[in-house]
Amino acid sequence: MKGIVFTEFLEMVEDEFGYETVDKIIIDSKAPSQGVYTAVGTYPFSEMLALVMSLSKATKVEIPILLKAFGKKLFSTFLKTYPAFFERCDDAFSFLESIDNYIHVEVKKLYADAELPSFKSNRVSETELELIYKSTRKLSSLAEGLIEETMNHYKQDYTLSTEVVSEDHTQVKFSINLI
């Protein structure tokens, strides 16, 4: 997993819960890196999972809620770091439809070793889009936070529903309806 995800996660934890909590979850997670991450480094997913689990235990906040909040935070980082991705689209649906066939292609050019989820899109109608999230990492709650912030960025009113497609939670369908 790319280091930017770790650095942004720890920044979110510090902003929301304080430095003491950052220190606590790093110690409690027994992360081999001991909390030392660089944005361009690559680290095992197991470390992120341990950090998130430690944060949930320390704060008594459920993991999906933490991941969704992190997705929202990560969106602002992506917006600042990669503004061209957002500027090339006029609306949220166009942006979301470009994740697999443009954004992830460009990310792979920068970080060949990045392990990215897939997002298969299906434009049901002018006002409805379905996204099928697929990843062995099961971070659909993080994706949900990113989707919500995408809709907010493009100032589109919407409803969002989720449906677990596979029993192991590696596939989740997001249905987004404009209102």
ABEGO torsion letter per residue (X at the ends): XBAAAAAAAAAAAAAAAEAAAAAAAAAAAGBAAGGBBBAABBBBAAAAAAAAAAAAAAAGBBAAAAAAAAAAAAAAAAAAABAAAAAABABAAAAAAAAAAAAAAAAAAABAABBBBBBBBBBABAABBBBBBBBAAGAAAAAAAAAAAAAAAAGBBBBBBBBBABAAGABBBBBBBBX
